[in-house]
Amino acid sequence: MEEKPSDRPSKGYGKHSRKYWIIVYLVIAVIVYGLIYLVFIHKSSGSSGGGFSY
């Protein structure tokens, strides 16, 4: 009846692989970039200056 506490793996990534965390970080980066775009660049596009025009 002895239950061992769940030992963490020696790796710092837990149960998920490195590829999983790279994808998670990329998704978060895209979301943050989108928020920055909406707040700063989208607001300044209405004025005569600032913003990027492609």
N, C-alpha and C positions, 0 to 999 in steps of 0.2 A: 504493500500500500504506500510505498514511498513515491512521492512525485517530485521529480527534479524540477527546479525552476527553469523556465525556458532560457537556455543559454544563448546569448547573442553570438553570431558568427564573429570571427576575428576581423573580418573585413568591415570597413566603415559604412558600407552600403546596405547593410541589413539583408533582407531576403531578396531584394530586387537587384538586377544586374546594373552594370555601369551604363549600358545602352538605355535602359529605362530612365535613369536619372538625367541623362543628356537630353532625352526627349522632353522630360518634365521641365528642365531649365529652359529649353528653347521655347516651349509653349508659354512659360511665364514671361520670357523676354519679349515675345511677340505681343502679349497682352499689355505689358508695360509700355512698349514702344507705341502701340495704338493709343493708349491713354495720353501719352505725352503729345502725340500728333494731334489728337482731338483738342487738348487743352491749349497748347501753344500755337501750333501752326494753323489750325482751322480757325481760331479766333482772329488771327492776324491777317487771314486771307481776305477779309471784308474791307480792310483798310487799304489805302493806296500804297503803303510800303510794307516791307516784311513778307515773310512767307516764301515758299518756293513755287515757281511757276514752271511746269514741265511742258 
